[in-house]
Amino acid sequence: MAPYRIRLATSDDWNALAEMRYQFRVELGSPTEPKSRFIGRCRSWIRERFCSGSSSWRCWVIDDGKQLLGHVCLQLFEKMPNPVNEAEVHAYLTNLYIVPKIRGEGLGRKLVNKALSWCRARRVDAVILWASPQSKSLYRRCGFATSTQIFEFRRDTSSQ
């Protein structure tokens, strides 16, 4: 296995992250937006959220010293204050992606564990995510379980 390193994303990574986000989503369905427009929009979104140390967003990347091979993103969100001994922050884990040629080597699990370790150090109460059918077993191996407490409301898109 090549020597891989996990680190926080930097501004040098914005273009590659936008490209990988595009690739991640088109693996799941047909794009409805031209690639060039999406890449520009995504790169701007990433720059606004990942460049500030005070941002609620974090993105860890994995590279081999030459190129990015994957990443995972996490957003902290606050709970309302409460008077009991309970942490007042949750996290949303999203956009775990490993380039196809090296999937199955355990790198996704390493990225998830890095994000979870960071969450533990900050006393995050719960980490939530939406898993694809292909990623459910990975998340279970990382300690995630199906919740009976989270409800979801989706807007009605049938009239659009």
N, C-alpha and C positions, 0 to 999 in steps of 0.2 A: 504494500500500500504506500502511495506517495506521501510525503510529509505535508499534511494539511494544517492550517492554522485557523482558529476562530477568533474574530475580532469585531469590534464595533465598526459599522459602516462609516466611511468618510466621504467627503465631497468627490473624491476621485472615483467613487463607486456609483454615483447617481445614474449615469448612462447605462451601465451594465445592469443595475437594479431595475430600471424601467424596461429594458429589453427582456429581462428574465420574467418580470411581471406579465408582459405581453405573452411570452411563451407559455407561462403557467396557465393563463386564462384560455388561450386558444387550444390547449390540450383538453379543456373541458367543454368547449363549444365554439361555434363559428363566430368570428368577430363581426360586429356591426359598425365599427369605427375604423377608418383607415389607420394602418400601423403607424405611419409618421405622425399623425395627429395625436394618437394615443400616447406614443413615446414622449412627445413634447409635453402633453398634459400631465402624464405620470411623473416625469422628471421634475416639473415644477412643484407638484404635490410633495414629492419626496424631499426636495430641497427645503421647502417650507417647514416640514415636520421633523426631519432627521438632523438638521444642522445645528439646532439649539440644544445645549446641554440641559436646559430647563424644560424642554418639550416633554410631553407625556409619552412620546413615541421613542422606541429603541429598535434598532435593526442590527442583528449580528450576521456577518457574512463568513463564509468558509472559502479559503483560497489555497492555491498550491504555490504561491509566490509569483505566478504569472497571470492568472485569471481567476475571476470569481467562479465558484462551482456550486454555490447555493447560498441560501439566506433564510432567516426567519425574522418576523417582525412582531412587536409587542406594543400594546398601548395600555397605559395605566388609566384607570378611571376611578374617581372618588365615590365613596358611599356617603350618604348623609351622616353627620355625627350621631353617635348613639351613646347612651350612658353605661353600656355593659362592656366587659372586657372582650372586645372583638375588633379586629383590624378594620380600618375604614377605607381600604383600597382594594380594588379588584384589578384584573388584567385580562386583556383580550389578546390571545395568540393568533397570528394570522400569517398567511402567505409563506408557509414553509415550502421551499422549493430546492430541489437538487437537480442538477443537469442530468438528463436521461442516461448518459454513458456511465455514470458512476453510482446510480441508484442501487440500493441493496448492500452498500458497503458500511452502513451504520452511521453515515454522516448526518442524516436527518435527525437521528436520535441524539447525536452529540449536540446539534444546534438546539433542539428542544430542551435538553438537559441544561445547557448554558443559560437559556432564558429562564427556566424554572429555578435554577440556582440564584440567579439575580433576583427573582421574585421572592424567594425565601429570605434573602438578606434584607429585603425591604418589608417583610411581614405582610405580603400580599395575601388577602383572605382567600380568594378563589381565582383561578385562571380558567377562562372559558374559551371555546373555539367552535368553529363549524368544521367538521371533518368530512372529507370526501370519502366515498366508499373504499378507495384504495388506501387511505391513510389511517383508518380506524384502528387497525391492529398495532400500528406504530404508536399511536397515542395511548392505547391501552398498556403497551409495554413501558411507556414512560410514566404510568401511574394515573392517567385520566380514566374517569368512569362516566357512564351515562347518568345524567342528573334527572331527578324527578321533580326538581324545584324550579326549573327555568321554563317560563312560558314564552311563546313567540307570537307576535302579531305581524302579519305581512299585509302590505297594501294590496288592494285588488287591482291586478294588472289586466284583467280580462276585457276591460272597456278601453284599453289603449290601442 
